[in-house]
Amino acid sequence: MERHQVAVYVGALAAGGLVGRAAPAAGPWLEHAINPVLAALLYVTFLQVPAADLARSLRAGRFLAAALVVNFAVVPLVVAAMFGFLPGDQAVRLGVLLVLLTPCVDYVIVFSGLAGGDNRRLLAATPLLLLVQMILLPGFLFVFMGPGLAEVVDARPFVEAFLTLIVVPLALAWLTQAWAARRPAGRRAADAAGTAMVPLMAATLATVVASQVPELGGDLAAVARVVPFYVAFLVVMAFAGLGVARLFRLDVPAGRAIVFTGATRNSLVVLPLALALPDTLAVAAVVVVAQTLVEVIGMVVYIRAVPRLLPTPATGPRSRST
C-alpha cells in the first residue's frame, strides 16, 4: 500500500465522491466522523515522532520564523492580489478569506511527512500557528471586509480542534511510545499502529469528500466561481513556499514542510465559523467546503510534486572536473 499510496488516495477520493452523490443523507453522519478518523490518523503520525525529537524541534528558530512568514506575510499578500478578482458577493468573499487566511494545523503534518517533509518541526510549530491565526484573523477580516465582519471569529472551534486533533492524539502517542520502550506488547502495538497510516489516510480522504459533496447542493454556481482561485492559490504557494525556504536557507525536509504549511488551509476548523454565520451569509460555508475538496485533491498532487520541486541532494562522490 505504501508503494501505491497515491493510487490508493485517488481511489479514496473517487469513492468518497460516489458515496456523497449516491447517499447525500449520510453527509451529516459522515461529517461527525471526520474528527475521530482524523484524530486516529494524527495519532499514528505522532507515534512516529519521538518526544525528544519534538523537543529539539521547538528550538528550530529559522524554521518557526519561515512558517510565520509564509503563512502570515506571504499568504495575505497572495490573497490580496486575488481579492479584487473574486466574485462580488460578500458571502463568497468572506468564505474565501476565512479559509485562505488560516493555516492548517492537522493533516498538513501527515501530507508533509508523506512527501519527505520535516513533520517533527511542523508539529512543534502548530501551537504557534494556531495562536497567531486566532489573533490575526479578525484584523485580516477588518482590512479586507470592513469592521462589521471581523466579529464572526469565535475562538472555540480553534481551541476544540487543538485539543481533540493535537493534544489528545499526541498524548496517546507518547504514552504508546513509553509502553513500547518497556514492554514487548507495547512494541507490537506500536508497530501495528504504524502500518495503519495509508488506510487511515485513505479513510480520512474518503470521509471528508463523502461528507462535503452533499453540502454543495444547489450552490454549484458559487463553487464554480471560486475553484479557479483555490487552484491558483495551490500553484502560487508551491513556488512561494519554495522561495521562503530558500530565503531562510532551510534543509530539504524543512523546506518541503514550509511549502506544505503555506499551501494547506484550516478548512475543517473554520467550517464551524462559516456554518454559524447568518442566513444572508450562508453560502460562505459552501465556499469553505469547496476549498476542502480542491485542497484534498491538490495534496495528492503535492505528495508527488513537492519532492521534485525540492529534490534531495545527491550524496554520492563528486565527479572530478577536467
Phi, psi and omega in degrees: 000325179293323179294329184245032188296323180297317177297322178297318182291320177297319176298321178295319177298315180296317179297318178298318178298318179295317179295317180298323179283322185281329184227068182297335180293340179280353183306308181299321179294316180294328178297323177290339181275349184299308184297316177299317180293318180294321178297320177296319178297317180291326175301314179296322178295313181295332180298335180270002180247101179301145183301322181295322178294322179295318179298320178293326181293334179297340181266008181278082186297318181294322179295314180299319178297318179296320179296320178292318182295313184294325185274327188243003172237307183290311182301312177302326178293319177296316179297319178299322181294326181266349188300318182294341181265354179292156174306149185288347181300126184298319181294320179296314180297320179297317179300317179297317181295315181304317187273325184279338183270003183239114181289145180293144178233012182236271189287353173301326180297320181290310182299318179299316179297322179295333179266009180084017177281162182277086183287345176292313179292324179294320176297318179296332182277347187299317179300320180294316180297320180293315181296315183293321180292327176296323181285318188273336185303314177301321179295318177299315180296323178298315182294316185278323190242348183101173189290334187294329187262352178295339183282355182287346185285125179239130185287340188302313179301325179293315181294315180298318179296319180297318181290312188279332185254345180241300188295308184294309178299323180293317178297317179296322179295317179294323176296320178295320177299317179296320178296316181295330181286342186247335187227139175302323179298324177294321178295319179296320180295318180295318179296318179296319179296324180297330180285351184271002186302306184294313177300322180291322176297316178298318179297320179296313180298314181297319181293316180299311183294314182297326181282331187264335179303315179297335181292339181293322171045232183269011182258029183297330180296316178295321180295315182300329183285335184258342182304315179301327179291322179292320177295315179298322179300315180297320180293312182296318185289338175298315181279328177294317177297321176299318179297318179294318179301319179287325179300321181267006176053050179274154175288174187298310179300318179294321178297318178297320178297322178295320177300316182291318182292331177287333185267325185275143185240166189268047189299321183291336180271321182278347179303316176302326176297316181293322180292335181274358181289159176300162183302328181294342180245017188298331183294344178301324180295321178295322179296321177294316179300319180300321179296321178303312183294318179296317183293319180301315177294319179298324180291327175297322176291318181301323181305323179272323189282321186295318176299334176281327177290323178235078184286155176287130181299146177295139183252000182286173179295141179287142176284143182279133180284153181242000000 
